[in-house]
Amino acid sequence: MSETKLKTLVIGSGGREHAIVKSCLKSALISEVIAAPGNGGIAKEAKCLPLDVTDVDATVALAEAEKVDFVIVGPEVPLCLGVTDALQAKGITVYGPNKAGAQLEGSKVFTKDFLNKYKIPTAKSDTFSKGEADDAVKALENYSYPVVVKASGLAAGKGVIIAQSREEAETAIRQTLSGELFGNSGAEILIEEFLDGEESSITIMVSGENYVYLPAAQDHKRIGEKDSGPNTGGMGAYAPAAVVNESIKAQVISDVIEPTLKGLVAEGIDFRGTLFIGIMIVDGIAKVLEFNVRFGDPETQVLLPLLETDPISIMFHCAKGTLKPEAVKLKPEYAIVIVAAAKGYPEAYPKGETITLPDNLPTNVEIVHAGTKLGDKGEILSNGGRVLGITAFGKSLKDAATDAYKVCDAIEWNSIYFRRDIGYRQLTREQ
């Protein structure tokens, strides 16, 4: 690693970005870290500057004005809009794939075609465009229920409908293709077989065909305990997830990761950044549900701290094409994050409430901010649905969970809501 210190810009405002900023602050590689736009918790630790992350020109102008050496892009939207290409054109090193690579998240149809072309295990599907609603409805004859209807474009994590009946499926197809549900994101759709199994998240940090495999994680999308109620952006996560045993890990590497990276090279795509692979394990075989081209949230909050090697150093080497995966070391620990949300999320919820955090945290616990802002007197105010992430580490998942929940209970905030069963599947297995 070069001894030159890097002035670094982190793009984004969520829990994922706060976790990245925390890693930057611990990194010997970084001289200064700036976040744009950041949030209330990040602002307590680093300089935050206003930015519309969907404005590529404004992002480039900010990076140039601040004379940054390295940019880490948190969210998917700027990646899909080509922010990496624009920054690289100005000679700025970027962690996050270019626009061609970002299609893996930006277009579900592109991804499904890619998976089928390179014989990567996935659910069977059919693709339809605007004006083909009748054909799509007819294709339902080839599927059993439940069946999945997906908008191809980015829909803020909401573009997937699991239809329990033909009537539900037909409504989903017509409303998506018409633009009623997801706007332009639904101009193309996938009808896909429903995979029934156990889900997990595989995250790799990629530099061409070289990559670092991070511990498998499992998150909890549903608002209620025992995974009940509406889907959310994620109510908590833990790693390593035992459901991805050595056999499944080997199959994921041989059947998913290696053909994906070789396929990207064959397509002329120089992928440098995070590849998040959502898998469903069905009868002992992992099949790809989706690709994301950035770290997951809340998975980032448990994965980065499990790296013994400086995560920012890994990102920089990925971006420069100098990654040496064999040099990366992991901590032999478990991590868990509990998401504290505003009561009422994912529907209507209050904002602007004062949050008082414990003065002293245990050394194995940290609080990551997602939806917060600073008040006029520097106080922390709620400013979103998912507001905080309480992350803890331990020699066992049970130890980590116990310590995380103690801190959750010490937070003072009128509308705090969190699930008390994060990691329950694995904790049940451990008993």
KAGI-V84408 format. One record per helix or strand of 3 or more residues. SS is the DSSP state (helix for helix, strand for strand). FROM is the first residue (numbers start at 0). TO is the last residue. If there is no record, write none. Layout:
SS;FROM;TO
SS;FROM;TO
//
This chain:
strand;5;11
helix;14;25
strand;29;36
helix;39;42
strand;46;48
helix;55;64
strand;69;72
helix;75;79
helix;82;88
strand;92;94
helix;98;105
helix;107;116
strand;124;128
helix;132;141
strand;146;150
strand;159;162
helix;165;176
helix;182;185
strand;187;192
strand;197;206
strand;209;212
strand;216;218
strand;221;223
strand;227;230
strand;235;238
helix;245;265
strand;271;281
strand;284;291
helix;298;305
helix;310;319
helix;324;326
strand;333;341
strand;353;355
strand;364;368
strand;371;373
strand;379;381
strand;385;393
helix;396;409
helix;423;429
//
